């Protein structure tokens, strides 16, 4: 029992820190009223009328009539998508009022298993709270891709024993409905040990949704429409509305909720995947609040959606998410709903940011050797490595092309007729049919999966990246085999990163030395380097604002409708490798 906390709460001792003269945003009652917050050590001791806690040595912050809110909580985020090392990431999000995240660090697990995840969690000596949501399985599709790390039932059990482990992450709906034994056993084990189950349920509806919820799934972050949102809430599933960089579903999901005047206590806003440039230019959950307000959500409810509701999803609302005695002293001072900005950030009772300026800095970590030098190509990569051979005697082939949608990296199919030259199928820039391939990068088998891609509209050159969900092999997209080989080999030389090649030269590059995923650069510097990558790719014809983030999802065999992995061209709905060539003449 914290005696000092109790003594400050009752008035026998004075507070260490007091925030006064503010408008308290009470997310428990959705009221806003005059008051303040008193802090003892790392916890909140009192709220409301806190003048009795002020003593001679109490530090006082005058809110000057601004709003006092809980620190923000992102209930589902993959920090790796920012490509920032964990300390750089923490600085970037704390600055915007996010004091807690729930994450599986799945991408690190894909590359280096539980050991890599634990090494990065050990690096987090920052003021950002990280709760570990254990990956339910790695790789996502064990028979369709090669990964560096692996999570099976035994490893899941070990990970769930960690004191910071709060749940089981990304339980894929199609795998639940098909009764994948390893996943079902992991779900049962997690439930038996009091851990929450978190779903990944794209295109799961009706009886299949009922089955997933009956299996124990508590949340889902894959709703794309108001109808999806309503169906999940009515099924008793906590709705995590995704408003990130690759997928923006807030407006559509809110329309269904507001139209039906639904209770929002089981609705939280999460970002899932956040691009560095968006984080630097727009913010994190503070930007989500601005968008929710613009979409018609009242101020107290919008704040509740990025605080208490996320804590409720993990049954942590007795510790996090609200301004109440005994909770962690995670507190923001913000301007009002008309021009919402986070002005002061306090985490664990410590002043972190003031008027968008960090008051603390976290030095670069000394990385565990297991996080470094993670790229090994089993075989030499040459232009011929990417050729898709036509059937003998073919002059023309009809192929299945996967197009990425321009607003979300979900793929749809179309057919295209392509020429054959010297027995090799030729891409066709005029039809926006490009070569795409994935090269296995862990030195295990040397696999190269190949397919045809649309939606990126490159007119020349190639781009390659060691960031590719959910296997993080090297994904390469291009108009010619020579630039593709150059880009892949340069990614390998960098030990991971992103590269743009054109005309036999490297036009832009960015190294990710940590697991081929992360950089130690500060957010501002990394964002500038990414802007240059984007500029070069846009000059090559691509209209997608964040092409590398979209490219990373083309490897994901868990979202519709097609993907490419090192095993080949994947029909996601059938969960099998298919031939991209349909017919020939």
Secondary structure, 3 states (H helix, E strand, C coil): CCHHHHHHHHCCCCCCEEEEEEEEEECCCCEEEEEEEEEECCEEEEEECCHHHCCCCCEEEECCCCEEEECEEECCECHHHHCECHHHHHHHHHCCCEEEEEECCHHHHHHHHHHHHHHHHHHCCCCCEEEEEEECCECCCCCCCCCCCCECHHHHHHHHCCCCEEEEEEEEHHHHHCCCHHHHHHHHHHHHCCCEEEEECCCCCHHHHHHHHHCCEEEECCCCCHHHHHHHHHCCCEEEEEECCCCECHHHHHHHHHHCCCCCCCEEEECECCCHHHHHHCCCHHHHHHHHHHCCCCHHHHHHHCCHHHHHHCCCCCCCCCCCCCCECCEEEECCHHHCCEEEEEECCEEEEECCEECCCCCCCCCCHHHCCCCECCCCCCHHHHCCECCCCCCEEEEEEEEECCCCCCEEEEEEEEEEECCEECCEHHHCEEEEEEECCECCCCCEEEEEEECCCCCCCEEEECCCCCCCCEEEEECCHHHHHHHHHHHHHCCCEEEEEECCEEEEEEECCECCCEECCCHHHHHHHHHHHHHHHHHCCCCCCCHHHHHHHCCCCCCCCEEEECCEEEECCCCEEECCEEEEC
